[in-house]
Amino acid sequence: MKNFTFSNRIRKLAEIAGPCNTMADIGTDHALLPIFMLKEGLCKKAIACDINESPLAKAALDVSEAEIDSALVDLRLGNGLERLQPGECDTIVIAGMGGLLIADILENGKKIFEKPCRLIMQPNTCRPELRTYLAENGFEISDESASEDEGHTYLFITAEYTGVKRTIDFKESVLGTKLQDKPEDFKIYCAELKEKYERKLDGLRMSQQDVSEEIQKAELILKEVRL
């Protein structure tokens, strides 16, 4: 059996996603998350989807080398959620891609949420835009977590489709409302935001254009994250 190495990011995703019956990993790449969850007993079955054939071929090899019954991992070639049917999985993971791409995947796969399922997202970029999309399109965020892995800060968002649409302000789009209840996670997340918005504020102050509104927004976030 191959000796697999699972990153802290994968382990954190598995911890949040499990335990569940059937999980779907969208953009699975080498299927490391499904493999880890099955080996740890965090799911009973996995659906691993990817838009490209090469990663799925590698995923099939990894499943074999992990000595996992291939019947427990359904490998599917397709874009986003298009190969899923409503009700066939109780947990969907969309991780390791930009927030705008995640929003696009959700927009194009809304039929999946005709039946209840939990949604776990790990956006690498555009987190405010993703939170805004979720709120405006009927998804309710139930939990958020943050962690560090090899110098990177990762945000994990858990949500469910309720159909209740609402508008959120700039502050909530950047900070969310759930991390504040987790001091260590919030500290990790704020450290990254502080660095980002300090750089942004420096750039804005050098601008020759009227960016007073953007400066106010940056200053608002910096006030919130200076713990």
URSULLIN-V504791 format. One record per helix or strand of 3 or more residues. SS is the DSSP state (H for helix, E for strand). FROM is the first residue (numbers start at 1). LEN is the number of residues. If there is no record, write none. Layout:
ss->SS from->FROM len->LEN
ss->SS from->FROM len->LEN
This chain:
ss->H from->8 len->10
ss->E from->20 len->7
ss->H from->32 len->8
ss->E from->43 len->8
ss->H from->53 len->13
ss->H from->70 len->3
ss->E from->73 len->5
ss->E from->91 len->7
ss->H from->99 len->10
ss->H from->110 len->5
ss->E from->118 len->6
ss->H from->127 len->10
ss->E from->139 len->11
ss->E from->152 len->10
ss->H from->170 len->6
ss->H from->179 len->3
ss->H from->183 len->23
ss->H from->212 len->14
